[in-house]
Amino acid sequence: MLRLRRALLAVPAAVALTLALPSSAWAASGSASNYMWAGHASATWTWSGPGSLTNIDLHVEDDNCNSNPVYAQLRVTRSNGGVWYTSTHRYDYNGCSGSGTNHNDLTLSDGYNIKYIALYVCNDGTFNDCIVGPNSSANPLA
């Protein structure tokens, strides 16, 4: 009987240890892509919390020989319904003869919970023809 009591007492300590893992252990990966007539973009990242992404690797590629570069931004949809776009345009200036441009090790942080991430891709011409991809990556940590 004494052995059984000792074994039962050891179980809560193991459970408590499991629950004490740091939040970074719960990181998850995400990805998005978007195509338009002038070019495309794709990205992968790590969801590092309810309002942040790290290790963002963004690839932007110009597929049209029209002398206008293509750029991409991230479109952020918050859990409360708000939407905003990253302020920096990430360009590919190589034109249709190049293999695109990589923008690596980027980060994104928001004071609110992020619900979705999508890619916004634009042909930087006279009329800035743009297209927003679908909300292709939901935040599992939000």
N, C-alpha and C positions, 0 to 999 in steps of 0.2 A: 504494500500500500504506500509506503514511503517513497519508493521509486516512481510510482505513478504520479504522486503529487509534485515531485521534483521535475518530472518531464512536462507536466502541465504548466508549471511556473516558467519554464524556459520558452514556451511558445510566445507569450506576449512580448518578450524582449526581442525576438526575431522579427516579429511584426513591426514593432516600433523602429527597429533599425531599417527596415524596408521603407517605411514612410518618411524617414529622415533624409532621403536622397536629395541632393541639390536639384534645383529646378532645371539646370542645364542638362540634366540626364533625360529630361522629357522633350528635348529638341526633336523636331521632325523636319523632313525635307519637303520642298515645294517646287513647282515648275509651272511655266506658262509659255505660250508661243502665240504669234500672231502673224498673219500674212496679208499683204495688200498688193496691188498691181505694181508698185514701185519697189517694194522690198519686203523684208521680213525681220523679225526679232524673236529670240528665244532666251529664256532665263531659267536658272536653277538657283536655289537658295536654301538656307536653314531657317526654319521658324524657331526663334530663340526665346520667344515669350508671347504673351497675348498681343503686344503692340510692337514687336520688333522682328526684323529679319537680319541675318548676317550671312557672310560668305556668298553674296549675290554675284553670280557670273552671268553677265548679259552679253549676248552676241547680236549685233546689228549688221544687216547686209543689204546693200543697194542692188536691186535686180534689174534696174532700168537705165538705159543709156540716155538720160534726159538732162544731164549736167546739173541736176539738183541732188544734194545729199539726202540720205534717209536718216531719221533719228527715232529713238524710242524713249519712252518714259514709263514709269510704273503708275498704274491707276489703283488707288487704295480705297476700298469700301470699308467703312467702319461698322462695327456692330450696331451702333446707334443710327445707321442709315446715311451718315455723311459720306461724301466722296471728295477726294482731292488727288492731285497729280504731283509727282515729284517735280521739283523746279528745274533740275538739270536735264538738258537734252543730251542724250548719249548718241553721238553721230557715227556714221560710216561715210567717209569722204572718198573711198576707193572707187566708186562708180561700179558699173557692171563688169569691169575687168578684174576686180579684186575678189578676195574671198571673205570680205566682211571685216569688222573690227570687234575685238573682244574688250569688254570693260569688266575687269575682275575685282574681286574682294571688296565689293560695295556693301554698304549697310543702310538700313532704313529703320527709323524709330518714330513712333507715334505715341502721344500721350493717352490715346484711347485704344480699345481693343480693335484689332484689324480683323475683319471678317473674311474678305477676299482680296486677292491681288490679280490684276490683269495687265496686259501690255498695251500701250498706246503707241502706234507706229505712224510716222508722218513722212511724206515727201516734202522736203523743205523748199518749195517753189513759190511762185507768186501767190497761189491760193492756199498753201499749206494743206494739201489733201491728207486727211488723217483717218484712221480707223481704230476703234477700240476693240480689243479682243474680248471674248467672253470672260466672265469671272471664273477663270480656269483653275484657281487654286484656293481652296478654303483653308483657313487657319485652324488646325486641330487643337491649338492651345488657347483659343479665344473662349 
